Amino acid sequence: MRKYVLVSYDISDQKRWRKVFKTMKGYGEHVQYSVFICQLTELQEAELKSKLDEVLHHQQDQVMFVHIGPVTSNQLDKKISTIGREYLPRDLTKLIY
């Protein structure tokens, strides 16, 4: 079963930041500077964490995974609110993992 996962990262080195960004692009929707919303199975989340683990400097960088809940129709709309520009979710099922 897929679940929504918000992934946010704070990477201290620009070169590592770019590597993390490129890795994340294959797993979710880029919604803000260092924030992605992903639809992941447990296996995909483990794979993503493994790839990120290889890039990070563990004393300086941080990647945070926030589990929002299972992927169901319109559920994300109910969990995300914004001030300013409205968040319009993409169909993440079309991403190739």
N, C-alpha and C positions, 0 to 999 in steps of 0.2 A: 504494500500500500504506500502510495506517495503521501508526503506531508509537506506543508509549507514551512520553509526554514528561512529566516532572515539572517544573512551573513554580513557582518560588519567587521572591518579590519583597520588597524592602525599600524602602519609599517613605517619604520623610521628612515629607511634608505630608499631613494627613488627607484633605483634599479630593481630592488626586491619588490617594491610596490607595483611596478609594471608587470613583473612575473606573476604576482598574485592576481592582478587585474585580468591578465590574459587567461589564466587558469579559470577564474570565476566566470568569464564570458561564456564558457561552454556549459555552465551549470545553471544559469539563471538570468534574471532580468536585472540590468544595471539601473537602479532607481535613484541613487545619489552618489556623490563622489566616491566613497568607499563602502557602499551598501548595495547588496544584491538581495533579491527575493528569489528563492529557488523552490522547485517542486522536486523532492528527492525521495528515493527509496532508502532504506537503511544501507543497502550495498553502495548506492551512489554517494551517500554522505560519507561512508567510510573511505571510499575511493578518493573523494575530494579532500578529506582531511589528510590522507596519506600524501597526496600531491602537494598540498600546502605545507605540510610538515617538512618536506624536503627543501623548501624555499626559505622558510622563516629563520630569523635569528631569535632563538628562544628567550634570550635575556632582554631583547629590545622591542620585539614585535608582538602583536596580539591579533588573533582572529576570534570573533565571538559568533557563536551559533545560537539563535533564538528560535525554538520550535513554536510555531504559531498554531499548528493543528493539522488535521487530515485535509487533503485536497477534496473539496466538495464544491458544487456550484454555488457561486455568490458568497462563499464563506469569507474570502479575503476582503471583499468590500465591507463587510461588517466589522472587521478587526482593525482596519487601517483608516485613520482620519487624518486630515491635513489642514494646515492653515496656509493660505496662498494657493498656489497652483494645485489643481486637483490631481490625485493619483488615479490613473486609468490602467488597470492591469492588462498585460498582454497575455495571449494564449501561450503559456510556457510549455505546453505539451508538444509543440512543434520543434523544440530544441533537440539537437542531436547530441547525445551523451557519448 
